């Protein structure tokens, strides 16, 4: 059965009110692997509240706040959820996240693009994360590849939106200006799913095989958080307030236990912009590509 363009574009999402505390901020940082080295002076402020200045929140904590849940699995969507993949994540931060607070997430579907029966469809959802007082904290756009739902617009049966402007690839013709290496834990996906993404693709070997993977894969947003941390520690002295935007494409899966190598390039003529990509050391495969970041 084809997905319903008009229904998905107007689908109502209830605002998600969430109270998070310092424990949640610490658990998020620990789920990404911060604290692996307890003597790491840059990482410790995100996992321990006793330092001068208090606990700090990683900016990418925003991706798990005000989250509407794995809504694509709900029967009303018509989506073949077993075959979907997270294609891109784009986030702009409007102000630093506190280590604890009350937030509200407002989600809507902004784009639905048919790539053809054999190529799938692209769905873009936007989440505006606000404080309870109404201050805009972050705007998040998630691009989801619906591998089993292409062809819904064939014959003009339903509309198909123009896709988002594509991200440019990182420059591969010259050596990166920074290189960061982070091992992931074998149980990383089981830890990260406690942040609220309970897609069984990341925990159940049978579901992973049905989706075409040899074993459960790491959440794309976990690798997104790792890349953001690589940017902060290599280019921003670990200061979370300096990250203003990060857009990236998920090019291939990361398996828990692999080592993520992030390569970062300066953008000539713009001191605030960077390009990046990441690969796994064990396979040499580029797993995150077309990365763009903005720092203050």
Secondary structure, 3 states (H helix, E strand, C coil): CCCCHHHHHHCCCCCEEEEECHHHHHHHHHHHCCCCCCCCHHHHCCCCCCCCCCCCCCHHHHHHCCCCCCHHHCHHHCCCHHHEEEEEEEEEECCCCCCCEEEEEEEEEEEEEECCCCCCEEEEEEEEEEECCCCEEEEEEEEEEECCCCCCCHHHCCCCCCCCCCCCCCCCCCCCCEEEEEECCCCHHHHHHHHCCCCHHHCCHHHHHHCCCCCCCCCHHHHHHHHHHHHHHHHCCCCHHHEEEEEEEECCCCCCCCEEEEEEEEECCEEEEEEEEEEECCCCCEEEEEEEEEEC
